[in-house]
């Protein structure tokens, strides 16, 4: 029995390390587009904040703060990546075109947004499976945040209640950027 438990632990650690090493090696379509982007090719070597978003949520005003982070630290090698999701009480019901228009017109979002995905449960996108394996948690609500370092490894995850201007989040971003 102990042998089996030890083997499972080693297997789990191996899978976890493999997932960690390949966090950004995923292809996604840009929001409301046919253009496919490999996240590692496009954003590898940058500090990346991954956020599952929704347009009809109490946290939706976080778009303003996320855009501000992107503008403030983008030239230093930081990027926010948004992934609309309808997983929490149907708070992202629109089409990708509607989501894109809402983000641009209402919050002037310029950070990269990608296709609408499932972020939790059996149907979770493999990217969010990898983020959950690395952090120990799937998104708990809209605007859950995962911070990935320049080396492609998870640094930290932040609850949806963590505002984009939160001192701890900003400090983690600055440390990762070497500022």
C-alpha positions in Angstrom: 0.0 0.0 0.0 2.8 2.4 0.9 4.5 1.6 -2.4 1.3 2.5 -4.3 0.9 5.8 -2.4 4.5 6.7 -3.1 4.1 5.9 -6.8 1.0 8.0 -7.0 2.8 10.9 -5.3 5.7 10.7 -7.7 3.3 10.5 -10.7 1.3 13.5 -9.4 4.5 15.5 -8.9 5.7 14.7 -12.4 2.3 15.6 -13.9 2.3 18.9 -11.9 5.9 19.8 -13.0 5.0 19.0 -16.6 1.9 21.2 -16.4 3.9 24.0 -14.8 6.5 23.9 -17.5 3.8 24.1 -20.2 1.4 26.6 -18.7 1.5 29.0 -21.6 1.9 26.4 -24.3 -1.7 26.7 -25.5 -3.4 27.9 -28.6 -6.4 30.3 -28.4 -8.4 32.3 -30.8 -8.5 36.0 -30.3 -11.9 37.2 -29.2 -14.4 37.5 -32.1 -11.7 36.5 -34.6 -10.3 33.5 -36.5 -6.7 34.4 -35.6 -5.1 31.7 -33.4 -2.4 32.7 -31.0 0.0 30.4 -29.1 0.3 32.1 -25.7 3.9 30.9 -25.2 5.0 32.2 -28.6 3.2 35.5 -28.1 3.7 36.2 -24.4 6.5 33.8 -23.2 9.2 35.8 -21.3 6.6 38.3 -20.1 4.8 38.5 -16.7 1.3 37.4 -17.4 -1.9 38.0 -15.5 -4.6 35.5 -16.6 -8.2 36.6 -15.7 -11.5 34.9 -16.4 -14.0 37.7 -17.2 -17.7 38.4 -17.4 -19.7 41.4 -18.6 -22.7 41.1 -16.2 -21.0 40.6 -12.8 -20.5 42.7 -9.8 -16.7 42.4 -10.5 -17.0 43.7 -14.0 -15.7 47.2 -13.1 -12.4 45.5 -12.5 -11.9 45.8 -16.3 -10.9 49.5 -15.5 -8.2 48.4 -13.1 -6.9 45.6 -15.3 -6.6 48.0 -18.2 -4.7 50.4 -15.9 -2.3 47.6 -14.9 -1.7 46.8 -18.5 -1.1 50.4 -19.5 1.2 51.1 -16.4 3.4 48.0 -16.7 3.0 46.9 -20.4 6.2 48.6 -21.5 8.1 46.7 -18.7 7.0 43.3 -20.1 3.6 42.8 -18.4 0.4 41.6 -20.1 -3.1 40.9 -18.9 -4.9 38.1 -20.8 -8.7 38.0 -20.5 -10.8 34.9 -21.0 -14.6 35.5 -21.0 -16.5 32.7 -19.3 -20.2 32.0 -18.7 -19.5 29.5 -15.9 -20.9 31.5 -13.0 -24.6 32.1 -13.0 -24.6 33.0 -16.8 -22.9 36.3 -16.3 -21.3 36.2 -19.7 -24.2 35.3 -21.9 -23.3 37.3 -25.1 -21.6 36.3 -28.3 -17.9 37.0 -28.6 -18.7 40.0 -30.8 -21.0 41.4 -28.1 -18.4 40.8 -25.4 -15.7 42.5 -27.5 -17.9 45.5 -28.2 -18.9 45.8 -24.5 -15.3 45.7 -23.3 -14.0 48.2 -25.9 -16.9 50.7 -25.6 -17.6 50.5 -21.8 -14.1 49.9 -20.4 -11.8 50.8 -23.3 -10.1 47.4 -22.9 -7.0 47.1 -25.0 -5.3 44.2 -23.3 -5.6 40.9 -25.3 -8.9 39.1 -24.9 -9.5 35.5 -26.1 -12.3 33.2 -27.0 -15.1 32.4 -24.5 -14.1 29.3 -22.5 -15.1 27.1 -19.7 -12.8 27.6 -16.7 -14.0 25.0 -14.2 -15.4 21.5 -13.9 -15.2 18.5 -16.3 -15.4 20.7 -19.4 -12.7 23.2 -18.3 -10.4 24.3 -21.0 -7.0 22.5 -20.6 -5.3 25.8 -19.9 -7.4 26.3 -16.9 -6.9 22.7 -15.9 -3.1 23.4 -15.9 -3.6 26.6 -13.9 -5.7 24.8 -11.4 -3.1 22.0 -11.1 -0.3 24.5 -10.5 -2.3 26.7 -8.0 -4.5 24.1 -6.4 -7.7 25.9 -7.4 -10.0 26.5 -10.3 -11.5 30.0 -10.6 -14.0 30.4 -7.8 -15.9 33.2 -9.6 -15.5 35.7 -12.4 -12.3 37.8 -12.3 -10.1 35.1 -10.6 -6.5 35.9 -11.3 -3.4 33.8 -12.0 0.0 35.5 -12.1 2.6 33.8 -14.3 6.3 34.8 -14.2 8.7 35.3 -17.1 9.8 31.7 -16.8 6.3 30.5 -17.5 5.7 29.3 -14.0 2.8 30.2 -11.7 3.8 32.8 -9.1 0.4 33.2 -7.3 -3.3 33.2 -7.7 -5.7 35.8 -6.4 -9.4 35.6 -5.6 -12.0 37.5 -7.6 -12.4 39.9 -4.6 -8.7 41.0 -5.1 -8.9 44.3 -6.9 -6.4 45.0 -9.7 -4.9 47.8 -7.6 -4.5 45.6 -4.5 -1.1 46.3 -2.9 -0.1 42.6 -2.7 -1.0 41.9 -6.4 0.8 45.0 -7.6 3.9 44.1 -5.4 3.9 40.6 -6.9 3.8 42.1 -10.4 6.6 44.6 -9.7 8.8 41.8 -8.1 8.2 39.6 -11.1 9.1 42.4 -13.5 12.2 43.2 -11.5 11.0 46.7 -10.7 
